[in-house]
Amino acid sequence: MNNENPRRIALNILIDIEENKAFSNITINKYLRKSNVTALDRRFISQLVYGVLENKIYLDYIIKNLSKTKMKKIRIEILNILRLGLYQIIFLQKVPDSAAVNESVKLAKKVNFRLSGFVNGILRSYLRVKDRISFPNYDENPISFLSVKYSHPEWLVKKWLNDYGLEFTEKLLEANNKSPNLTVRANTLKISREALIKKLNEEGISCRKGNLAREALIVESMNNSLDKLDSFNKGLFQVQDESSMLVSHILDPLEGEFIIDVCSAPGGKSTHIAQLMNNKGRILSRDIHRHKLDLVKANSRRLGITIIESEQYNALKLDDNLIGLADKVLVDAPCSGFGIIRRKPEIKYLKEPKDIIELSKLQIEILKVSSKYVKNGGILIYSTCTIQDEENEKIIRKFLEENGEFTLIDIKDDLPHNIRPEEKYLQLYPHISNTDGFFICKMKKVE
């Protein structure tokens, strides 16, 4: 793939994501590792892929209105070339319309020569009639209007309108289509946050202190990939969103404690917990997928952490050998991921209402099993990267009703002063906190 056209690479990534239901961030990294494109082209490729994914319903609505061929009959590679072309015309002012059309046609000729005329016709037709395309009317059908404008499926828009109301939902939808902050956690086992800022500046990375976590740095600009930096390879930092960092602070791990992270991969929270423990104590990091545990091991080695034991294990299965032994247990449960749509926009197209029901059943069972490992007086943390009530508050409410030995703890004292949740637990939203959407709840096992 060396020296490939960046648009061709973006096309290959989009096809891979769609055909294999792959995660965008992983797929982008996979393709970029194989290519010899410049740093500028790498950014362009990422911009194209995320731009198309963020706006796919909107782009498809336009294609549907302009094409005589039904959407289901348009070949996947041609459909994605059209999406790429329209995205550049509509959203990228630095790309001239003529260039967007010509490059899309060139791409089509390489992929399927006989359909290049179809691509040319659709894109040029859009340029002629773009002001006359009829979109859903806000007053007549707000669900369809919001779904098309912000490219979220109608069932999800309808649900959020019912849960949050119109103003909140529109701000949430808008925030989901914005680029998130790139945030890193200073590894205070090796370097202070202030010293890391200086080190990163020397490596061409401009950054500032985070807003919520004392180890957080927000990257504002960079001349190189973070994983190529000397500071990264020496384990001076870990990429992690501030919302995720708050989980470990709310857990409040202490030196010498035994802590279990039941769904730990790729290890961001486990390594942060070890950091807060000054690498003194014992952490058992488990996950059902062995290949993901390799990431936990690799991150631990790079960060200089020695107290993490990684183990492949199904969190739904009770381990009799651990009952009542853990000082603290973290359940960062599998979830719909609707709090991280900004990072993985494909999530909003992959999930369906039935998935939420199935996930909630899985979450409550994992929580019940994991709670058995907490010793008397110990702490149980439940967290997700979603904003769905069915996966968050309702799970906790049900768990506490069925497990009277646990009580809810108010986490306000564990949080920075600029966060004051109305409830004892914490629910973050992208458009309010400018972080990932995250839920964190703290419970104590009473004797």
HELIX and SHEET records of a PDB file:
HELIX    1   1 PRO A    6  ASN A   20  1                                  15    
HELIX    2   2 SER A   24  LYS A   34  1                                  11    
HELIX    3   3 ALA A   39  GLU A   54  1                                  16    
HELIX    4   4 LYS A   56  LEU A   66  1                                  11    
HELIX    5   5 MET A   71  LYS A   73  5                                   3    
HELIX    6   6 ILE A   76  PHE A   91  1                                  16    
HELIX    7   7 ASP A   97  ASN A  112  1                                  16    
HELIX    8   8 PHE A  113  LEU A  115  5                                   3    
HELIX    9   9 SER A  116  VAL A  129  1                                  14    
HELIX   10  10 LYS A  130  ARG A  132  5                                   3    
HELIX   11  11 PRO A  142  TYR A  150  1                                   9    
HELIX   12  12 GLU A  154  TYR A  164  1                                  11    
HELIX   13  13 LEU A  166  ASN A  176  1                                  11    
HELIX   14  14 ARG A  193  GLU A  202  1                                  10    
HELIX   15  15 LEU A  226  LYS A  228  5                                   3    
HELIX   16  16 ASP A  230  ASN A  233  1                                   4    
HELIX   17  17 GLU A  242  LEU A  251  1                                  10    
HELIX   18  18 GLY A  268  LEU A  276  1                                   9    
HELIX   19  19 ARG A  290  LEU A  303  1                                  14    
HELIX   20  20 ASP A  320  LEU A  322  5                                   3    
HELIX   21  21 ILE A  347  LEU A  350  1                                   4    
HELIX   22  22 PRO A  353  SER A  371  1                                  19    
HELIX   23  23 ASP A  389  GLU A  391  5                                   3    
HELIX   24  24 GLU A  393  GLU A  402  1                                  10    
HELIX   25  25 LYS A  412  ASP A  414  5                                   3    
HELIX   26  26 PRO A  430  SER A  433  1                                   4    
SHEET    1   A 4 ILE A 205  LYS A 209  0                                        
SHEET    2   A 4 ALA A 216  MET A 222 -1                                        
SHEET    3   A 4 LEU A 182  ALA A 186 -1                                        
SHEET    4   A 4 PHE A 237  VAL A 239 -1                                        
SHEET    1   B 7 ILE A 308  GLN A 312  0                                        
SHEET    2   B 7 ARG A 282  ASP A 287  1                                        
SHEET    3   B 7 PHE A 258  ASP A 261  1                                        
SHEET    4   B 7 ALA A 326  ASP A 332  1                                        
SHEET    5   B 7 VAL A 374  THR A 384  1                                        
SHEET    6   B 7 PHE A 438  LYS A 445 -1                                        
SHEET    7   B 7 PHE A 406  ILE A 409 -1                                        
SHEET    1   C 7 ILE A 308  GLN A 312  0                                        
SHEET    2   C 7 ARG A 282  ASP A 287  1                                        
SHEET    3   C 7 PHE A 258  ASP A 261  1                                        
SHEET    4   C 7 ALA A 326  ASP A 332  1                                        
SHEET    5   C 7 VAL A 374  THR A 384  1                                        
SHEET    6   C 7 PHE A 438  LYS A 445 -1                                        
SHEET    7   C 7 LEU A 426  LEU A 428 -1                                        
END                                                                             
